[in-house]
């Protein structure tokens, strides 16, 4: 594949557009899931522009710095070595694969310490309804459990 004339900075701003707040930056591994795709300095742009997080199909560096930035991060693990000689950004706002899942611009990403899930934009209302139903069931179960007495 031919290298893109644009670098990370240009492609970052192309990807996040004019309303980056709340967006998630999704980084494909380009076939190099063990290479570093960025670290605390490069990804400080995510915090500077109010993005919700980063979903990377590769490794990232500087976990302490990333944690201090305050956005959510899911990746394949921490790297110590710079990966710019192995993998470089190529395009923005295109469908990519992350851990075997196709992510299309406009999809929603939810990530926490347990993992990450990609929700197709057209499925979001149904997923949110189901999540609310599960939350309500959990709240009812927790209330029942609080009312339990020790068996005699």
N, CA, C and O atoms as a GROMACS GRO file, in nm:
protein
  608
    1UNK      N    1   0.084  -0.118   0.000
    1UNK     CA    2   0.000   0.000   0.000
    1UNK      C    3   0.089   0.124   0.000
    1UNK      O    4   0.189   0.131   0.072
    2UNK      N    5   0.052   0.217  -0.078
    2UNK     CA    6   0.124   0.343  -0.090
    2UNK      C    7   0.103   0.429   0.035
    2UNK      O    8  -0.007   0.433   0.089
    3UNK      N    9   0.208   0.497   0.079
    3UNK     CA   10   0.197   0.583   0.196
    3UNK      C   11   0.118   0.709   0.163
    3UNK      O   12   0.135   0.769   0.057
    4UNK      N   13   0.032   0.749   0.256
    4UNK     CA   14  -0.048   0.870   0.239
    4UNK      C   15   0.041   0.992   0.253
    4UNK      O   16   0.131   0.993   0.337
    5UNK      N   17   0.018   1.096   0.173
    5UNK     CA   18   0.097   1.218   0.189
    5UNK      C   19   0.060   1.293   0.317
    5UNK      O   20   0.138   1.376   0.364
    6UNK      N   21  -0.058   1.265   0.374
    6UNK     CA   22  -0.100   1.330   0.497
    6UNK      C   23  -0.040   1.256   0.616
    6UNK      O   24  -0.025   1.134   0.612
    7UNK      N   25  -0.006   1.328   0.721
    7UNK     CA   26   0.044   1.266   0.843
    7UNK      C   27  -0.065   1.254   0.947
    7UNK      O   28  -0.182   1.284   0.920
    8UNK      N   29  -0.027   1.211   1.066
    8UNK     CA   30  -0.125   1.191   1.172
    8UNK      C   31  -0.204   1.318   1.201
    8UNK      O   32  -0.327   1.313   1.213
    9UNK      N   33  -0.137   1.430   1.211
    9UNK     CA   34  -0.206   1.555   1.246
    9UNK      C   35  -0.315   1.588   1.144
    9UNK      O   36  -0.429   1.614   1.182
   10UNK      N   37  -0.281   1.588   1.016
   10UNK     CA   38  -0.380   1.619   0.912
   10UNK      C   39  -0.498   1.521   0.916
   10UNK      O   40  -0.614   1.562   0.908
   11UNK      N   41  -0.467   1.392   0.928
   11UNK     CA   42  -0.573   1.291   0.928
   11UNK      C   43  -0.656   1.297   1.056
   11UNK      O   44  -0.776   1.271   1.052
   12UNK      N   45  -0.594   1.332   1.169
   12UNK     CA   46  -0.669   1.349   1.293
   12UNK      C   47  -0.777   1.455   1.274
   12UNK      O   48  -0.895   1.432   1.303
   13UNK      N   49  -0.737   1.572   1.226
   13UNK     CA   50  -0.834   1.682   1.210
   13UNK      C   51  -0.938   1.650   1.103
   13UNK      O   52  -1.052   1.694   1.114
   14UNK      N   53  -0.901   1.577   1.001
   14UNK     CA   54  -0.999   1.533   0.901
   14UNK      C   55  -1.099   1.436   0.965
   14UNK      O   56  -1.219   1.443   0.938
   15UNK      N   57  -1.049   1.347   1.049
   15UNK     CA   58  -1.134   1.246   1.112
   15UNK      C   59  -1.233   1.307   1.211
   15UNK      O   60  -1.349   1.267   1.214
   16UNK      N   61  -1.189   1.402   1.291
   16UNK     CA   62  -1.277   1.455   1.397
   16UNK      C   63  -1.370   1.565   1.348
   16UNK      O   64  -1.471   1.594   1.412
   17UNK      N   65  -1.338   1.626   1.237
   17UNK     CA   66  -1.426   1.728   1.180
   17UNK      C   67  -1.439   1.852   1.265
   17UNK      O   68  -1.353   1.882   1.348
   18UNK      N   69  -1.548   1.924   1.244
   18UNK     CA   70  -1.566   2.053   1.310
   18UNK      C   71  -1.632   2.042   1.446
   18UNK      O   72  -1.638   2.141   1.520
   19UNK      N   73  -1.682   1.924   1.482
   19UNK     CA   74  -1.747   1.904   1.612
   19UNK      C   75  -1.689   1.780   1.679
   19UNK      O   76  -1.758   1.678   1.690
   20UNK      N   77  -1.564   1.786   1.725
   20UNK     CA   78  -1.499   1.666   1.778
   20UNK      C   79  -1.546   1.625   1.918
   20UNK      O   80  -1.527   1.509   1.956
   21UNK      N   81  -1.604   1.715   1.995
   21UNK     CA   82  -1.641   1.682   2.133
   21UNK      C   83  -1.732   1.559   2.137
   21UNK      O   84  -1.832   1.552   2.067
   22UNK      N   85  -1.693   1.464   2.220
   22UNK     CA   86  -1.770   1.343   2.238
   22UNK      C   87  -1.742   1.233   2.138
   22UNK      O   88  -1.791   1.122   2.154
   23UNK      N   89  -1.664   1.261   2.034
   23UNK     CA   90  -1.630   1.160   1.934
   23UNK      C   91  -1.525   1.063   1.988
   23UNK      O   92  -1.461   1.090   2.090
   24UNK      N   93  -1.510   0.952   1.920
   24UNK     CA   94  -1.407   0.854   1.952
   24UNK      C   95  -1.316   0.839   1.831
   24UNK      O   96  -1.363   0.818   1.719
   25UNK      N   97  -1.186   0.850   1.853
   25UNK     CA   98  -1.088   0.829   1.747
   25UNK      C   99  -1.063   0.680   1.735
   25UNK      O  100  -1.018   0.616   1.830
   26UNK      N  101  -1.091   0.623   1.617
   26UNK     CA  102  -1.072   0.480   1.594
   26UNK      C  103  -0.951   0.462   1.504
   26UNK      O  104  -0.944   0.520   1.395
   27UNK      N  105  -0.855   0.382   1.550
   27UNK     CA  106  -0.730   0.360   1.478
   27UNK      C  107  -0.719   0.213   1.438
   27UNK      O  108  -0.717   0.125   1.523
   28UNK      N  109  -0.713   0.188   1.309
   28UNK     CA  110  -0.692   0.053   1.256
   28UNK      C  111  -0.545   0.016   1.273
   28UNK      O  112  -0.459   0.103   1.276
   29UNK      N  113  -0.517  -0.112   1.283
   29UNK     CA  114  -0.378  -0.155   1.297
   29UNK      C  115  -0.307  -0.163   1.164
   29UNK      O  116  -0.184  -0.170   1.160
   30UNK      N  117  -0.380  -0.161   1.054
   30UNK     CA  118  -0.317  -0.175   0.923
   30UNK      C  119  -0.240  -0.305   0.910
   30UNK      O  120  -0.145  -0.315   0.832
   31UNK      N  121  -0.282  -0.404   0.986
   31UNK     CA  122  -0.214  -0.534   0.983
   31UNK      C  123  -0.097  -0.545   1.080
   31UNK      O  124  -0.025  -0.645   1.079
   32UNK      N  125  -0.077  -0.444   1.164
   32UNK     CA  126   0.033  -0.443   1.262
   32UNK      C  127  -0.021  -0.422   1.403
   32UNK      O  128   0.003  -0.316   1.462
   33UNK      N  129  -0.093  -0.519   1.459
   33UNK     CA  130  -0.156  -0.500   1.589
   33UNK      C  131  -0.058  -0.491   1.706
   33UNK      O  132  -0.096  -0.447   1.814
   34UNK      N  133   0.067  -0.529   1.685
   34UNK     CA  134   0.165  -0.520   1.794
   34UNK      C  135   0.248  -0.393   1.789
   34UNK      O  136   0.333  -0.372   1.876
   35UNK      N  137   0.227  -0.309   1.690
   35UNK     CA  138   0.301  -0.184   1.679
   35UNK      C  139   0.229  -0.074   1.757
   35UNK      O  140   0.107  -0.076   1.770
   36UNK      N  141   0.306   0.022   1.806
   36UNK     CA  142   0.248   0.137   1.874
   36UNK      C  143   0.187   0.231   1.772
   36UNK      O  144   0.248   0.261   1.669
   37UNK      N  145   0.066   0.277   1.802
   37UNK     CA  146  -0.004   0.371   1.715
   37UNK      C  147  -0.002   0.512   1.769
   37UNK      O  148  -0.051   0.604   1.704
   38UNK      N  149   0.054   0.530   1.886
   38UNK     CA  150   0.062   0.664   1.944
   38UNK      C  151   0.087   0.656   2.093
   38UNK      O  152   0.087   0.549   2.153
   39UNK      N  153   0.108   0.772   2.150
   39UNK     CA  154   0.134   0.781   2.293
   39UNK      C  155   0.073   0.908   2.350
   39UNK      O  156  -0.011   0.973   2.287
   40UNK      N  157   0.116   0.942   2.469
   40UNK     CA  158   0.059   1.054   2.542
   40UNK      C  159   0.069   1.187   2.472
   40UNK      O  160  -0.025   1.266   2.478
   41UNK      N  161   0.178   1.214   2.406
   41UNK     CA  162   0.195   1.344   2.340
   41UNK      C  163   0.106   1.355   2.217
   41UNK      O  164   0.026   1.448   2.207
   42UNK      N  165   0.118   1.261   2.124
   42UNK     CA  166   0.038   1.264   2.001
   42UNK      C  167  -0.111   1.262   2.033
   42UNK      O  168  -0.189   1.334   1.971
   43UNK      N  169  -0.150   1.178   2.130
   43UNK     CA  170  -0.292   1.163   2.160
   43UNK      C  171  -0.344   1.269   2.256
   43UNK      O  172  -0.461   1.266   2.294
   44UNK      N  173  -0.258   1.363   2.297
   44UNK     CA  174  -0.308   1.474   2.379
   44UNK      C  175  -0.409   1.556   2.299
   44UNK      O  176  -0.490   1.628   2.358
   45UNK      N  177  -0.404   1.546   2.166
   45UNK     CA  178  -0.504   1.614   2.082
   45UNK      C  179  -0.645   1.566   2.116
   45UNK      O  180  -0.741   1.644   2.109
   46UNK      N  181  -0.658   1.440   2.154
   46UNK     CA  182  -0.788   1.383   2.190
   46UNK      C  183  -0.847   1.460   2.308
   46UNK      O  184  -0.964   1.498   2.305
   47UNK      N  185  -0.766   1.483   2.410
   47UNK     CA  186  -0.812   1.559   2.527
   47UNK      C  187  -0.831   1.706   2.492
   47UNK      O  188  -0.930   1.767   2.534
   48UNK      N  189  -0.739   1.763   2.418
   48UNK     CA  190  -0.746   1.906   2.384
   48UNK      C  191  -0.875   1.942   2.314
   48UNK      O  192  -0.923   2.055   2.327
   49UNK      N  193  -0.932   1.848   2.238
   49UNK     CA  194  -1.052   1.877   2.159
   49UNK      C  195  -1.177   1.809   2.214
   49UNK      O  196  -1.280   1.805   2.147
   50UNK      N  197  -1.168   1.754   2.336
   50UNK     CA  198  -1.285   1.701   2.403
   50UNK      C  199  -1.341   1.572   2.349
   50UNK      O  200  -1.459   1.542   2.368
   51UNK      N  201  -1.257   1.493   2.280
   51UNK     CA  202  -1.305   1.363   2.234
   51UNK      C  203  -1.331   1.274   2.355
   51UNK      O  204  -1.271   1.292   2.461
   52UNK      N  205  -1.420   1.178   2.339
   52UNK     CA  206  -1.453   1.086   2.448
   52UNK      C  207  -1.346   0.980   2.466
   52UNK      O  208  -1.328   0.929   2.577
   53UNK      N  209  -1.273   0.946   2.359
   53UNK     CA  210  -1.174   0.842   2.375
   53UNK      C  211  -1.108   0.797   2.246
   53UNK      O  212  -1.124   0.857   2.140
   54UNK      N  213  -1.032   0.687   2.261
   54UNK     CA  214  -0.957   0.626   2.152
   54UNK      C  215  -0.983   0.476   2.154
   54UNK      O  216  -0.978   0.413   2.260
   55UNK      N  217  -1.011   0.420   2.038
   55UNK     CA  218  -1.024   0.276   2.018
   55UNK      C  219  -0.917   0.239   1.918
   55UNK      O  220  -0.925   0.278   1.801
   56UNK      N  221  -0.817   0.165   1.961
   56UNK     CA  222  -0.702   0.133   1.875
   56UNK      C  223  -0.687  -0.017   1.858
   56UNK      O  224  -0.687  -0.092   1.956
   57UNK      N  225  -0.675  -0.060   1.734
   57UNK     CA  226  -0.655  -0.201   1.704
   57UNK      C  227  -0.506  -0.234   1.706
   57UNK      O  228  -0.461  -0.327   1.638
   58UNK      N  229  -0.432  -0.160   1.782
   58UNK     CA  230  -0.289  -0.183   1.800
   58UNK      C  231  -0.254  -0.144   1.942
   58UNK      O  232  -0.341  -0.130   2.028
   59UNK      N  233  -0.128  -0.128   1.966
   59UNK     CA  234  -0.081  -0.090   2.099
   59UNK      C  235  -0.066   0.061   2.108
   59UNK      O  236  -0.054   0.130   2.007
   60UNK      N  237  -0.066   0.110   2.231
   60UNK     CA  238  -0.040   0.250   2.258
   60UNK      C  239   0.071   0.260   2.361
   60UNK      O  240   0.100   0.163   2.432
   61UNK      N  241   0.132   0.376   2.370
   61UNK     CA  242   0.239   0.400   2.468
   61UNK      C  243   0.189   0.497   2.576
   61UNK      O  244   0.084   0.559   2.562
   62UNK      N  245   0.267   0.507   2.681
   62UNK     CA  246   0.248   0.612   2.783
   62UNK      C  247   0.113   0.601   2.854
   62UNK      O  248   0.040   0.700   2.862
   63UNK      N  249   0.080   0.484   2.904
   63UNK     CA  250  -0.049   0.464   2.970
   63UNK      C  251  -0.073   0.565   3.083
   63UNK      O  252  -0.185   0.613   3.098
   64UNK      N  253   0.030   0.598   3.161
   64UNK     CA  254   0.010   0.694   3.270
   64UNK      C  255  -0.032   0.830   3.215
   64UNK      O  256  -0.121   0.895   3.271
   65UNK      N  257   0.032   0.874   3.107
   65UNK     CA  258  -0.006   1.002   3.045
   65UNK      C  259  -0.148   0.995   2.989
   65UNK      O  260  -0.227   1.087   3.007
   66UNK      N  261  -0.179   0.886   2.920
   66UNK     CA  262  -0.313   0.871   2.863
   66UNK      C  263  -0.419   0.874   2.972
   66UNK      O  264  -0.523   0.938   2.957
   67UNK      N  265  -0.393   0.805   3.083
   67UNK     CA  266  -0.487   0.803   3.196
   67UNK      C  267  -0.507   0.944   3.250
   67UNK      O  268  -0.620   0.982   3.283
   68UNK      N  269  -0.401   1.022   3.258
   68UNK     CA  270  -0.409   1.158   3.311
   68UNK      C  271  -0.490   1.250   3.218
   68UNK      O  272  -0.546   1.350   3.264
   69UNK      N  273  -0.497   1.218   3.090
   69UNK     CA  274  -0.574   1.300   2.997
   69UNK      C  275  -0.725   1.288   3.023
   69UNK      O  276  -0.801   1.378   2.990
   70UNK      N  277  -0.768   1.177   3.083
   70UNK     CA  278  -0.907   1.165   3.124
   70UNK      C  279  -1.005   1.114   3.020
   70UNK      O  280  -1.126   1.121   3.043
   71UNK      N  281  -0.960   1.064   2.907
   71UNK     CA  282  -1.052   1.007   2.810
   71UNK      C  283  -1.041   0.855   2.813
   71UNK      O  284  -0.941   0.801   2.860
   72UNK      N  285  -1.143   0.786   2.763
   72UNK     CA  286  -1.145   0.640   2.760
   72UNK      C  287  -1.048   0.589   2.654
   72UNK      O  288  -1.032   0.650   2.548
   73UNK      N  289  -0.984   0.477   2.682
   73UNK     CA  290  -0.890   0.417   2.588
   73UNK      C  291  -0.910   0.266   2.588
   73UNK      O  292  -0.916   0.203   2.693
   74UNK      N  293  -0.921   0.208   2.469
   74UNK     CA  294  -0.915   0.063   2.454
   74UNK      C  295  -0.813   0.036   2.345
   74UNK      O  296  -0.817   0.097   2.238
   75UNK      N  297  -0.720  -0.055   2.374
   75UNK     CA  298  -0.618  -0.093   2.276
   75UNK      C  299  -0.576  -0.235   2.303
   75UNK      O  300  -0.627  -0.299   2.395
   76UNK      N  301  -0.483  -0.286   2.224
   76UNK     CA  302  -0.437  -0.424   2.238
   76UNK      C  303  -0.329  -0.441   2.344
   76UNK      O  304  -0.286  -0.553   2.371
   77UNK      N  305  -0.285  -0.333   2.404
   77UNK     CA  306  -0.184  -0.342   2.509
   77UNK      C  307  -0.088  -0.225   2.501
   77UNK      O  308  -0.095  -0.142   2.410
   78UNK      N  309   0.001  -0.220   2.597
   78UNK     CA  310   0.097  -0.110   2.603
   78UNK      C  311   0.224  -0.146   2.528
   78UNK      O  312   0.272  -0.259   2.532
   79UNK      N  313   0.277  -0.047   2.460
   79UNK     CA  314   0.405  -0.062   2.389
   79UNK      C  315   0.505   0.033   2.452
   79UNK      O  316   0.468   0.136   2.509
   80UNK      N  317   0.630  -0.002   2.442
   80UNK     CA  318   0.735   0.088   2.490
   80UNK      C  319   0.810   0.152   2.374
   80UNK      O  320   0.872   0.257   2.389
   81UNK      N  321   0.803   0.088   2.259
   81UNK     CA  322   0.876   0.136   2.141
   81UNK      C  323   0.785   0.214   2.048
   81UNK      O  324   0.669   0.177   2.029
   82UNK      N  325   0.836   0.322   1.992
   82UNK     CA  326   0.768   0.401   1.890
   82UNK      C  327   0.739   0.311   1.770
   82UNK      O  328   0.822   0.227   1.736
   83UNK      N  329   0.623   0.327   1.707
   83UNK     CA  330   0.586   0.241   1.595
   83UNK      C  331   0.578   0.311   1.462
   83UNK      O  332   0.533   0.252   1.364
   84UNK      N  333   0.621   0.437   1.455
   84UNK     CA  334   0.609   0.515   1.333
   84UNK      C  335   0.687   0.463   1.215
   84UNK      O  336   0.659   0.500   1.102
   85UNK      N  337   0.786   0.376   1.239
   85UNK     CA  338   0.859   0.317   1.128
   85UNK      C  339   0.793   0.188   1.078
   85UNK      O  340   0.839   0.128   0.981
   86UNK      N  341   0.685   0.147   1.147
   86UNK     CA  342   0.615   0.023   1.111
   86UNK      C  343   0.477   0.051   1.054
   86UNK      O  344   0.438  -0.008   0.953
   87UNK      N  345   0.403   0.140   1.119
   87UNK     CA  346   0.265   0.169   1.077
   87UNK      C  347   0.244   0.320   1.078
   87UNK      O  348   0.282   0.389   1.173
   88UNK      N  349   0.184   0.368   0.973
   88UNK     CA  350   0.157   0.512   0.960
   88UNK      C  351   0.012   0.532   0.921
   88UNK      O  352  -0.046   0.445   0.855
   89UNK      N  353  -0.049   0.643   0.960
   89UNK     CA  354  -0.188   0.668   0.921
   89UNK      C  355  -0.198   0.682   0.769
   89UNK      O  356  -0.106   0.731   0.703
   90UNK      N  357  -0.313   0.638   0.716
   90UNK     CA  358  -0.328   0.640   0.571
   90UNK      C  359  -0.451   0.716   0.525
   90UNK      O  360  -0.447   0.786   0.424
   91UNK      N  361  -0.562   0.703   0.598
   91UNK     CA  362  -0.687   0.765   0.554
   91UNK      C  363  -0.773   0.797   0.676
   91UNK      O  364  -0.752   0.742   0.784
   92UNK      N  365  -0.869   0.886   0.656
   92UNK     CA  366  -0.963   0.921   0.762
   92UNK      C  367  -1.105   0.903   0.710
   92UNK      O  368  -1.131   0.912   0.590
   93UNK      N  369  -1.195   0.878   0.804
   93UNK     CA  370  -1.338   0.866   0.772
   93UNK      C  371  -1.368   0.756   0.672
   93UNK      O  372  -1.446   0.773   0.578
   94UNK      N  373  -1.304   0.642   0.694
   94UNK     CA  374  -1.330   0.522   0.614
   94UNK      C  375  -1.361   0.408   0.710
   94UNK      O  376  -1.322   0.412   0.827
   95UNK      N  377  -1.429   0.306   0.661
   95UNK     CA  378  -1.454   0.188   0.742
   95UNK      C  379  -1.322   0.118   0.771
   95UNK      O  380  -1.236   0.106   0.683
   96UNK      N  381  -1.306   0.071   0.896
   96UNK     CA  382  -1.185  -0.001   0.936
   96UNK      C  383  -1.226  -0.124   1.016
   96UNK      O  384  -1.340  -0.136   1.061
   97UNK      N  385  -1.131  -0.213   1.033
   97UNK     CA  386  -1.154  -0.332   1.116
   97UNK      C  387  -1.077  -0.316   1.246
   97UNK      O  388  -0.959  -0.281   1.246
   98UNK      N  389  -1.146  -0.341   1.356
   98UNK     CA  390  -1.084  -0.339   1.489
   98UNK      C  391  -1.121  -0.470   1.557
   98UNK      O  392  -1.238  -0.496   1.585
   99UNK      N  393  -1.020  -0.551   1.585
   99UNK     CA  394  -1.042  -0.680   1.652
   99UNK      C  395  -1.150  -0.763   1.581
   99UNK      O  396  -1.232  -0.827   1.646
  100UNK      N  397  -1.149  -0.761   1.450
  100UNK     CA  398  -1.242  -0.840   1.371
  100UNK      C  399  -1.379  -0.778   1.352
  100UNK      O  400  -1.468  -0.840   1.293
  101UNK      N  401  -1.399  -0.655   1.400
  101UNK     CA  402  -1.528  -0.586   1.389
  101UNK      C  403  -1.514  -0.468   1.293
  101UNK      O  404  -1.419  -0.390   1.304
  102UNK      N  405  -1.606  -0.457   1.201
  102UNK     CA  406  -1.606  -0.344   1.108
  102UNK      C  407  -1.661  -0.221   1.180
  102UNK      O  408  -1.770  -0.226   1.238
  103UNK      N  409  -1.586  -0.112   1.176
  103UNK     CA  410  -1.628   0.014   1.236
  103UNK      C  411  -1.642   0.115   1.123
  103UNK      O  412  -1.549   0.139   1.047
  104UNK      N  413  -1.761   0.172   1.113
  104UNK     CA  414  -1.795   0.265   1.006
  104UNK      C  415  -1.807   0.405   1.067
  104UNK      O  416  -1.862   0.419   1.176
  105UNK      N  417  -1.758   0.508   0.998
  105UNK     CA  418  -1.777   0.643   1.052
  105UNK      C  419  -1.924   0.667   1.088
  105UNK      O  420  -2.014   0.637   1.009
  106UNK      N  421  -1.947   0.720   1.207
  106UNK     CA  422  -2.082   0.742   1.257
  106UNK      C  423  -2.128   0.636   1.354
  106UNK      O  424  -2.227   0.656   1.424
  107UNK      N  425  -2.057   0.521   1.361
  107UNK     CA  426  -2.090   0.420   1.461
  107UNK      C  427  -2.060   0.476   1.600
  107UNK      O  428  -1.985   0.572   1.615
  108UNK      N  429  -2.120   0.415   1.701
  108UNK     CA  430  -2.097   0.454   1.840
  108UNK      C  431  -2.005   0.353   1.904
  108UNK      O  432  -2.011   0.234   1.874
  109UNK      N  433  -1.919   0.401   1.995
  109UNK     CA  434  -1.825   0.315   2.066
  109UNK      C  435  -1.846   0.334   2.215
  109UNK      O  436  -1.851   0.447   2.264
  110UNK      N  437  -1.859   0.224   2.287
  110UNK     CA  438  -1.863   0.229   2.433
  110UNK      C  439  -1.746   0.146   2.482
  110UNK      O  440  -1.731   0.030   2.443
  111UNK      N  441  -1.664   0.206   2.567
  111UNK     CA  442  -1.547   0.135   2.621
  111UNK      C  443  -1.536   0.163   2.770
  111UNK      O  444  -1.560   0.274   2.816
  112UNK      N  445  -1.500   0.060   2.843
  112UNK     CA  446  -1.467   0.075   2.984
  112UNK      C  447  -1.358  -0.025   3.016
  112UNK      O  448  -1.299  -0.083   2.926
  113UNK      N  449  -1.330  -0.046   3.145
  113UNK     CA  450  -1.218  -0.133   3.181
  113UNK      C  451  -1.242  -0.279   3.144
  113UNK      O  452  -1.148  -0.359   3.143
  114UNK      N  453  -1.366  -0.315   3.112
  114UNK     CA  454  -1.396  -0.452   3.073
  114UNK      C  455  -1.374  -0.479   2.925
  114UNK      O  456  -1.351  -0.593   2.885
  115UNK      N  457  -1.380  -0.376   2.845
  115UNK     CA  458  -1.365  -0.394   2.701
  115UNK      C  459  -1.433  -0.283   2.625
  115UNK      O  460  -1.464  -0.177   2.680
  116UNK      N  461  -1.458  -0.307   2.498
  116UNK     CA  462  -1.520  -0.206   2.412
  116UNK      C  463  -1.620  -0.275   2.321
  116UNK      O  464  -1.605  -0.392   2.286
  117UNK      N  465  -1.723  -0.199   2.284
  117UNK     CA  466  -1.824  -0.249   2.191
  117UNK      C  467  -1.853  -0.139   2.090
  117UNK      O  468  -1.857  -0.021   2.124
  118UNK      N  469  -1.874  -0.180   1.966
  118UNK     CA  470  -1.910  -0.088   1.860
  118UNK      C  471  -2.058  -0.109   1.830
  118UNK      O  472  -2.103  -0.221   1.809
  119UNK      N  473  -2.132   0.001   1.828
  119UNK     CA  474  -2.276  -0.004   1.803
  119UNK      C  475  -2.304   0.068   1.670
  119UNK      O  476  -2.281   0.188   1.660
  120UNK      N  477  -2.353  -0.005   1.570
  120UNK     CA  478  -2.387   0.062   1.445
  120UNK      C  479  -2.488   0.174   1.472
  120UNK      O  480  -2.579   0.157   1.552
  121UNK      N  481  -2.472   0.286   1.406
  121UNK     CA  482  -2.556   0.403   1.430
  121UNK      C  483  -2.705   0.368   1.420
  121UNK      O  484  -2.785   0.416   1.501
  122UNK      N  485  -2.743   0.288   1.322
  122UNK     CA  486  -2.885   0.255   1.304
  122UNK      C  487  -2.939   0.167   1.418
  122UNK      O  488  -3.061   0.158   1.435
  123UNK      N  489  -2.851   0.104   1.495
  123UNK     CA  490  -2.894   0.016   1.605
  123UNK      C  491  -2.896   0.086   1.740
  123UNK      O  492  -2.943   0.028   1.838
  124UNK      N  493  -2.848   0.209   1.747
  124UNK     CA  494  -2.835   0.276   1.877
  124UNK      C  495  -2.966   0.284   1.955
  124UNK      O  496  -2.966   0.250   2.073
  125UNK      N  497  -3.078   0.326   1.897
  125UNK     CA  498  -3.201   0.331   1.978
  125UNK      C  499  -3.238   0.196   2.039
  125UNK      O  500  -3.276   0.189   2.156
  126UNK      N  501  -3.229   0.091   1.961
  126UNK     CA  502  -3.263  -0.043   2.011
  126UNK      C  503  -3.167  -0.086   2.123
  126UNK      O  504  -3.210  -0.143   2.223
  127UNK      N  505  -3.037  -0.058   2.106
  127UNK     CA  506  -2.939  -0.094   2.208
  127UNK      C  507  -2.962  -0.015   2.337
  127UNK      O  508  -2.954  -0.072   2.446
  128UNK      N  509  -2.993   0.114   2.325
  128UNK     CA  510  -3.019   0.195   2.444
  128UNK      C  511  -3.146   0.148   2.516
  128UNK      O  512  -3.149   0.146   2.639
  129UNK      N  513  -3.249   0.112   2.440
  129UNK     CA  514  -3.371   0.058   2.503
  129UNK      C  515  -3.341  -0.070   2.579
  129UNK      O  516  -3.387  -0.088   2.692
  130UNK      N  517  -3.264  -0.158   2.519
  130UNK     CA  518  -3.229  -0.285   2.584
  130UNK      C  519  -3.143  -0.260   2.708
  130UNK      O  520  -3.162  -0.325   2.811
  131UNK      N  521  -3.050  -0.166   2.699
  131UNK     CA  522  -2.965  -0.134   2.814
  131UNK      C  523  -3.050  -0.079   2.929
  131UNK      O  524  -3.026  -0.114   3.045
  132UNK      N  525  -3.148   0.005   2.899
  132UNK     CA  526  -3.237   0.059   3.002
  132UNK      C  527  -3.318  -0.054   3.066
  132UNK      O  528  -3.338  -0.054   3.188
  133UNK      N  529  -3.365  -0.148   2.986
  133UNK     CA  530  -3.440  -0.263   3.038
  133UNK      C  531  -3.354  -0.346   3.133
  133UNK      O  532  -3.399  -0.384   3.241
  134UNK      N  533  -3.230  -0.373   3.093
  134UNK     CA  534  -3.139  -0.451   3.178
  134UNK      C  535  -3.108  -0.375   3.307
  134UNK      O  536  -3.105  -0.435   3.415
  135UNK      N  537  -3.085  -0.244   3.297
  135UNK     CA  538  -3.060  -0.163   3.418
  135UNK      C  539  -3.179  -0.170   3.513
  135UNK      O  540  -3.160  -0.183   3.634
  136UNK      N  541  -3.300  -0.161   3.460
  136UNK     CA  542  -3.420  -0.166   3.544
  136UNK      C  543  -3.432  -0.302   3.612
  136UNK      O  544  -3.464  -0.310   3.731
  137UNK      N  545  -3.407  -0.410   3.538
  137UNK     CA  546  -3.411  -0.544   3.598
  137UNK      C  547  -3.306  -0.557   3.707
  137UNK      O  548  -3.335  -0.613   3.813
  138UNK      N  549  -3.185  -0.505   3.683
  138UNK     CA  550  -3.079  -0.512   3.785
  138UNK      C  551  -3.118  -0.433   3.909
  138UNK      O  552  -3.093  -0.478   4.021
  139UNK      N  553  -3.179  -0.315   3.891
  139UNK     CA  554  -3.221  -0.233   4.005
  139UNK      C  555  -3.328  -0.305   4.087
  139UNK      O  556  -3.324  -0.302   4.210
  140UNK      N  557  -3.424  -0.370   4.019
  140UNK     CA  558  -3.527  -0.447   4.090
  140UNK      C  559  -3.465  -0.563   4.167
  140UNK      O  560  -3.501  -0.587   4.283
  141UNK      N  561  -3.372  -0.634   4.105
  141UNK     CA  562  -3.306  -0.746   4.172
  141UNK      C  563  -3.227  -0.698   4.294
  141UNK      O  564  -3.230  -0.762   4.399
  142UNK      N  565  -3.156  -0.586   4.279
  142UNK     CA  566  -3.079  -0.533   4.392
  142UNK      C  567  -3.171  -0.493   4.506
  142UNK      O  568  -3.137  -0.514   4.623
  143UNK      N  569  -3.287  -0.436   4.474
  143UNK     CA  570  -3.384  -0.398   4.577
  143UNK      C  571  -3.436  -0.522   4.650
  143UNK      O  572  -3.446  -0.521   4.773
  144UNK      N  573  -3.468  -0.629   4.577
  144UNK     CA  574  -3.512  -0.755   4.640
  144UNK      C  575  -3.403  -0.810   4.731
  144UNK      O  576  -3.431  -0.855   4.842
  145UNK      N  577  -3.279  -0.806   4.684
  145UNK     CA  578  -3.168  -0.860   4.763
  145UNK      C  579  -3.150  -0.780   4.891
  145UNK      O  580  -3.124  -0.837   4.997
  146UNK      N  581  -3.165  -0.646   4.884
  146UNK     CA  582  -3.153  -0.563   5.005
  146UNK      C  583  -3.261  -0.599   5.108
  146UNK      O  584  -3.241  -0.582   5.228
  147UNK      N  585  -3.374  -0.648   5.062
  147UNK     CA  586  -3.483  -0.683   5.152
  147UNK      C  587  -3.475  -0.824   5.208
  147UNK      O  588  -3.557  -0.862   5.291
  148UNK      N  589  -3.379  -0.902   5.163
  148UNK     CA  590  -3.368  -1.039   5.210
  148UNK      C  591  -3.324  -1.043   5.357
  148UNK      O  592  -3.248  -0.959   5.405
  149UNK      N  593  -3.376  -1.143   5.426
  149UNK     CA  594  -3.335  -1.165   5.564
  149UNK      C  595  -3.257  -1.294   5.572
  149UNK      O  596  -3.270  -1.381   5.486
  150UNK      N  597  -3.177  -1.307   5.675
  150UNK     CA  598  -3.102  -1.430   5.693
  150UNK      C  599  -3.197  -1.548   5.713
  150UNK      O  600  -3.297  -1.535   5.784
  151UNK      N  601  -3.167  -1.661   5.652
  151UNK     CA  602  -3.252  -1.779   5.673
  151UNK      C  603  -3.242  -1.825   5.818
  151UNK      O  604  -3.136  -1.813   5.880
  152UNK      N  605  -3.349  -1.876   5.872
  152UNK     CA  606  -3.350  -1.923   6.012
  152UNK      C  607  -3.347  -2.071   6.017
  152UNK      O  608  -3.348  -2.129   6.126
   0.00000   0.00000   0.00000
